[in-house]
Amino acid sequence: MDKTTLNAICPYFTMFPLEVPYRQLQKAVPNTWVLDPFCGRGTTNYAARLLGLPSVGIDSSPIATAIAEGKLAKTNPNAVYKVCEEILRSNKNITWPEGDFWSICFHEETFKNLLKIRESLLKDCKTPERKALRALMLGILHGPKNKGLPSYLSNQMPRTYAAKPDYAVKFWTQRNLYPDYVDVLELVSRKARHFFTEQPPAVDYHMICGDSRELDFSYFGVKFSKVVTSPPYYGMRTYVPDQWLRFWFIGGPSSVTYNHPSQMTHSSPSMFSSQLAGIWRNISKACESDAKMVVRFGGIHDRKANPKEIMVNSFREADCGLRVNTIRSAGLASEGKRQAEQFQRPLRKPIEEFDFYVSFRRK
Ligand SMILES: C[S@@+](CC[C@H](N)C(=O)[O-])C[C@H]1O[C@@H](n2cnc3c(N)ncnc32)[C@H](O)[C@@H]1O
């Protein structure tokens, strides 16, 4: 356990390793403001925190920002445990979602406590310990069953994404897989000690759930010197549907929803470049004149589009003095592969990712 442990509180699709933003920010002078306009689970913001730098994170998925906020909250294991214990002690009426999925996904007693916590956090999630508890709960909500002490609340599931309800029910019933009773408070207590014992000092931050295409980045009243980010890979539209169970926990519907208009549109590579161009242009207005940006970007299997072309076109179209200094291969993306194996999704060939090193030169 060290100060980087908290970064892994909850998995996320296409997250990049902590070393990626950490390396880019390592030499930044104190008080440098860092920006990630597609922050996902806040890896860039957490790297900034480790280095004592203030940061802004934006993501249009509320799941992403809920995880990221939990990693920036200054709290301690005891405070997280206490707020959970208080919630579970309360004698509230809870509303149970209906359908086979819910009765096979969680043991009844475990589910009752899970619902209590969900409803309480939906009413109030303002304090650091509540934000921390929310991120922790998102991390333990679903995952594989293990032999010793349980790590997750659900029946057998991947931890990176949630299986769709009908598929999951079929999978469990065909294999006679039933949910075990999990003592929620014990698991929260154990995980809170694991994740929140060693924390980096608190830093200033803004974490916004919003659409970066529509944001005025000057709103924060700071000038950014470092932008480290990874937009959705072209064709990757499933951030919210694949995380539907976590979405439900933070207030989404109890079924899978596919229409999320605040996510980037993937109708053609040129349209995708144009959306990115608009974001880069707006960011450049809120940047120092010598600001630097690193963008990690790749492709996905079922779209025949050239990620390098999409990205370079977006810089050109932004027409705001961006200069691409280097493009480096970041190797093959294999995250998610092991997860997929557990739930028997067909495996696919890993894809290549690139890092684009860019300077802002204000016109
Ligand atoms: C590749 S992931 C970022 C992962 C992040 N680097 C991490 O380590 O967790 C891309 C993110 O872009 C977000 N996104 C998609 N469209 C967006 C938009 N219009 N505005 C802001 N975020 C958006 C997705 O929700 C997703 O979290």
PDBQT file of the ligand as one rigid body, heavy atoms in Angstrom, charges set to zero:
ROOT
HETATM    1  C1  LIG A 401     -10.411   7.207 -23.000  1.00  0.00    +0.000 C 
HETATM    2  S1  LIG A 401     -11.543   7.666 -21.766  1.00  0.00    +0.000 S 
HETATM    3  C2  LIG A 401     -10.548   8.585 -20.640  1.00  0.00    +0.000 C 
HETATM    4  C3  LIG A 401      -9.887   7.706 -19.622  1.00  0.00    +0.000 C 
HETATM    5  C4  LIG A 401      -9.007   8.444 -18.653  1.00  0.00    +0.000 C 
HETATM    6  N1  LIG A 401      -7.762   8.852 -19.275  1.00  0.00    +0.000 N 
HETATM    7  C5  LIG A 401      -8.702   7.575 -17.446  1.00  0.00    +0.000 C 
HETATM    8  O1  LIG A 401      -7.519   7.257 -17.215  1.00  0.00    +0.000 OA
HETATM    9  O2  LIG A 401      -9.633   7.151 -16.769  1.00  0.00    +0.000 OA
HETATM   10  C6  LIG A 401     -12.470   8.898 -22.583  1.00  0.00    +0.000 C 
HETATM   11  C7  LIG A 401     -13.518   9.601 -21.737  1.00  0.00    +0.000 C 
HETATM   12  O3  LIG A 401     -14.139  10.635 -22.508  1.00  0.00    +0.000 OA
HETATM   13  C8  LIG A 401     -15.445  10.820 -21.985  1.00  0.00    +0.000 C 
HETATM   14  N2  LIG A 401     -16.219  11.622 -22.932  1.00  0.00    +0.000 N 
HETATM   15  C9  LIG A 401     -16.845  11.235 -24.082  1.00  0.00    +0.000 A 
HETATM   16  N3  LIG A 401     -17.435  12.293 -24.684  1.00  0.00    +0.000 NA
HETATM   17  C10 LIG A 401     -17.174  13.373 -23.904  1.00  0.00    +0.000 A 
HETATM   18  C11 LIG A 401     -17.517  14.749 -23.990  1.00  0.00    +0.000 A 
HETATM   19  N4  LIG A 401     -18.241  15.225 -25.011  1.00  0.00    +0.000 N 
HETATM   20  N5  LIG A 401     -17.081  15.592 -23.021  1.00  0.00    +0.000 NA
HETATM   21  C12 LIG A 401     -16.335  15.118 -21.977  1.00  0.00    +0.000 A 
HETATM   22  N6  LIG A 401     -16.011  13.820 -21.830  1.00  0.00    +0.000 NA
HETATM   23  C13 LIG A 401     -16.408  12.953 -22.772  1.00  0.00    +0.000 A 
HETATM   24  C14 LIG A 401     -15.941   9.400 -21.780  1.00  0.00    +0.000 C 
HETATM   25  O4  LIG A 401     -17.000   9.367 -20.860  1.00  0.00    +0.000 OA
HETATM   26  C15 LIG A 401     -14.661   8.725 -21.248  1.00  0.00    +0.000 C 
HETATM   27  O5  LIG A 401     -14.640   8.723 -19.851  1.00  0.00    +0.000 OA
ENDROOT
TORSDOF 0
